[in-house]
Amino acid sequence: MVSGRSVVRIFGVRAIAAALLMSCSAASLVHAAGPVAAKSEKSGPTSLVSHRAVYDMSLSKATSQSDGVRAASGEMTYTLTDQCDGYTIETNLSLNLAFANGNENQVEQRYAAWESKDGRSSTFRFQVIENGSVAKSYHGNIQFKDDGTGTATYESGETQTFELPRGTLLSTAHTLQLLKSAAAREKFIGKMVIDGSFDQGPFWVTAAIAPAHEGALAQAKAKAGTDVLSKDGKLGSLAEGIYWPIGLAYFPVKSTQALPEYEITQNLLGTGVTHSMMQDFGGFTLAFKPLRVEPIKGPGC
């Protein structure tokens, strides 16, 4: 059975961000960011688009394990705001899991962080509530030195410290690196990433990047010679952006296993918005479908 602790571990911010997937009048989101998107086709964007997104979560597939997940449903809200000198990231997730043995788990995850644009510092806090009780709660900070090495400190009643090697990236910097590599037509990259959403410290993340695609609705529009909207009329324009299918594999730094702890497949737009995502946890796979995405205003730089 997937415990609350396991669910805590598998839902890092990279799973949602920069990772983590995103509407409004999607036209205003994609086209308002036109200069950023256009630049990403050549050299990658230099900043990420401020936005708030809500995703529907559902079970895509599950193995035949006797005590495995048999149903899953939930919703996730992801907010990224450009604060001039850095980004704030907030994630609120509510997930219901039902198991073959009849047990059920209701898990809420709350994550908030600030990451500097120069990639040298971050603060974060993280909390998980399982079936109404706090299962995990901690906060901390990440600091890098002039030589590129750094330290991540976690506080949860006791202090835990991780030494970070030169080249370690914060989550927003990792997203920008993915877009830069995608624009340069690189197929594979590997980076050490940390954002405080995992209590194991940094992860080695490998990425496989497919060639750029146009959204299916944009292709349909070109073929029909007229405007095409999705069935609900809300996300049509969002699908018109150029995106790259990217597969991410997450390996804990101290792990000796040949296989990743979990994998993500996402379609990443040139604005830094993830259009859709699948998370494979071995025993089951979750699908994240955008319900709505809206651009938000930062403080004004």
Residue pairs with C-beta under 8 A, 6 or more apart in sequence:
1 67
1 68
1 99
1 101
1 103
2 69
2 97
2 99
2 105
2 281
2 283
2 284
4 105
4 107
4 128
4 130
4 131
4 135
4 136
5 135
5 136
7 95
7 97
7 105
7 107
7 109
7 128
7 130
8 107
8 109
8 128
8 135
8 136
8 199
9 198
9 199
9 200
9 261
10 261
10 262
10 279
10 281
11 93
11 95
11 109
11 197
12 195
12 197
12 198
12 203
12 250
13 19
13 20
13 89
13 91
13 111
13 113
13 171
13 195
13 196
13 197
14 20
14 171
14 174
14 193
14 195
14 197
14 203
14 205
14 248
14 250
14 264
15 262
15 264
15 277
15 279
16 55
16 76
16 78
16 91
16 93
16 277
16 288
17 78
17 80
17 89
17 91
17 171
17 172
17 175
17 195
17 274
18 48
18 80
18 171
18 172
18 174
18 175
18 178
18 272
19 171
19 175
19 264
19 266
19 274
19 277
20 78
20 91
20 274
21 53
21 55
21 76
21 78
21 266
21 273
21 274
21 275
21 276
21 277
21 288
21 290
22 29
22 51
22 53
22 55
22 78
22 238
22 273
22 274
22 275
22 290
22 293
23 29
23 53
23 234
23 235
23 238
23 290
23 291
23 292
23 293
23 294
24 292
24 293
24 294
24 295
25 237
26 234
26 235
26 236
26 237
26 238
26 239
26 240
26 293
27 237
27 240
28 295
29 49
29 51
29 237
29 238
29 271
29 273
29 293
29 294
29 295
30 37
30 237
30 238
30 240
30 241
30 269
30 271
30 273
31 237
32 295
33 49
33 271
33 295
36 45
36 46
36 47
36 49
36 270
36 271
37 45
37 241
37 242
37 269
37 270
37 271
38 270
39 45
39 46
40 179
40 182
40 183
40 242
40 270
40 271
41 183
41 212
41 242
41 270
42 183
43 180
43 183
43 184
44 176
44 179
44 180
44 181
44 182
44 183
44 184
45 176
45 179
45 180
45 270
45 271
45 272
46 176
47 82
47 117
47 176
48 80
48 82
48 87
48 172
48 175
48 176
48 271
48 272
49 80
49 82
49 271
49 272
49 273
49 295
50 80
50 81
50 82
50 295
50 296
50 297
50 298
51 79
51 80
51 273
51 293
51 294
51 295
51 296
52 77
52 78
52 79
52 293
52 294
52 296
53 77
53 78
53 79
53 273
53 290
53 292
53 293
53 294
54 75
54 76
54 77
54 78
54 290
54 291
54 292
54 293
55 75
55 76
55 77
55 78
55 277
55 288
55 289
55 290
55 291
56 74
56 75
56 288
56 289
56 290
56 291
57 72
57 73
57 74
57 75
57 76
57 93
57 95
57 286
57 287
57 288
58 72
58 73
58 286
58 287
58 289
59 69
59 70
59 71
59 72
59 73
59 284
59 285
59 286
59 287
60 278
60 284
60 285
60 286
60 287
61 284
61 285
62 68
62 69
62 70
62 283
62 284
62 285
63 282
63 283
63 284
65 100
65 283
66 100
66 101
67 99
67 100
67 101
68 99
68 100
68 283
68 284
69 97
69 98
69 99
69 100
69 283
69 284
70 98
70 99
70 100
71 96
71 97
71 98
72 95
72 96
72 97
72 98
72 284
72 286
73 95
73 96
74 93
74 94
74 95
74 96
75 93
75 94
75 291
76 91
76 92
76 93
76 94
76 288
77 90
77 91
77 92
77 93
78 89
78 90
78 91
79 88
79 89
79 90
79 91
79 296
80 87
80 88
80 89
80 172
80 272
81 87
81 88
81 296
81 298
82 298
82 301
83 114
83 298
83 299
84 298
84 299
84 301
85 116
85 117
86 114
86 115
86 116
86 117
87 114
87 115
87 117
87 172
88 112
88 113
88 114
89 111
89 112
89 113
89 114
89 115
89 171
89 172
89 195
90 111
90 112
91 109
91 110
91 111
91 112
92 108
92 109
92 110
93 107
93 108
93 109
93 110
94 106
94 107
94 108
95 106
95 107
95 108
95 109
96 104
96 105
96 106
96 107
97 104
97 105
97 106
97 107
98 104
99 105
105 130
105 131
106 130
106 131
106 132
107 128
107 129
107 130
107 131
107 135
108 128
108 129
108 130
109 126
109 127
109 128
109 129
110 126
110 127
110 128
110 129
111 124
111 125
111 126
111 127
111 196
111 197
112 124
112 125
113 122
113 123
113 124
113 125
113 171
113 195
113 196
113 197
114 122
114 123
114 124
115 121
115 122
115 170
115 171
115 172
115 173
115 195
116 122
116 170
117 172
119 144
119 169
119 170
119 173
120 143
120 144
120 150
121 141
121 142
121 143
121 144
122 141
122 142
122 170
122 195
122 196
123 139
123 140
123 141
123 142
124 139
124 140
124 141
124 142
124 195
124 196
124 197
125 138
125 139
125 140
125 196
126 136
126 137
126 138
126 139
126 196
126 197
126 199
127 134
127 136
127 137
128 134
128 135
128 136
128 137
129 135
136 156
136 199
137 156
138 154
138 155
138 156
138 199
139 154
139 155
139 156
140 152
140 153
140 154
140 155
140 196
141 152
141 153
142 150
142 151
142 152
142 153
142 164
142 170
142 194
142 196
143 150
143 151
144 150
144 164
144 168
147 166
148 166
148 167
149 163
149 164
149 165
149 166
150 163
150 164
150 168
151 161
151 162
151 163
151 164
152 161
152 162
152 164
152 194
152 196
152 201
152 202
153 159
153 160
153 161
154 160
154 161
154 162
154 196
154 199
156 199
160 199
162 194
162 201
162 202
164 192
164 194
164 202
165 192
167 191
167 192
168 191
168 192
168 193
168 194
168 202
169 177
169 191
169 192
169 193
169 194
170 193
170 194
170 195
171 193
171 195
171 197
174 191
174 193
174 205
175 268
175 272
176 272
177 189
177 191
178 189
178 207
178 209
178 244
178 246
178 268
179 244
179 268
179 270
179 272
181 189
181 207
181 209
182 209
182 212
182 244
182 246
182 268
183 270
185 211
186 209
187 208
187 209
188 206
188 207
188 208
188 209
189 206
189 207
189 209
190 204
190 205
190 206
190 207
191 204
191 205
191 207
192 202
192 203
192 204
192 205
192 253
193 202
193 203
193 204
193 205
194 201
194 202
194 203
198 252
200 252
200 253
200 254
201 252
201 253
202 253
203 250
203 251
203 252
203 253
203 261
204 250
204 251
204 252
204 253
205 248
205 249
205 250
205 251
206 248
206 249
206 251
206 260
207 246
207 247
207 248
207 249
208 246
208 247
209 244
209 245
209 246
210 244
210 245
210 246
211 244
212 242
212 243
212 244
213 242
213 243
213 244
213 245
213 267
214 240
214 242
214 243
215 238
215 239
215 240
215 241
215 243
215 275
216 239
217 228
217 229
217 230
217 236
217 237
217 239
217 240
218 239
218 240
218 241
220 228
221 227
221 228
221 240
227 236
228 236
229 236
230 236
230 239
234 292
235 290
235 293
238 273
238 275
238 290
238 293
239 275
241 269
241 270
241 271
241 273
241 275
242 269
242 270
243 267
243 268
243 269
243 270
243 275
244 267
244 268
245 265
245 266
245 267
246 265
246 266
246 267
246 268
247 263
247 264
247 265
248 263
248 264
248 265
248 266
249 260
249 263
250 260
250 261
250 262
250 263
250 264
251 257
251 260
251 261
252 261
255 261
262 279
262 280
262 281
262 282
263 279
263 280
264 277
264 278
264 279
264 280
265 277
265 278
265 280
266 274
266 275
266 276
266 277
266 278
267 274
267 275
267 276
267 277
268 274
268 275
269 275
273 293
275 290
276 287
276 288
276 289
276 290
277 287
277 288
278 285
278 286
278 287
278 288
279 285
279 286
279 288
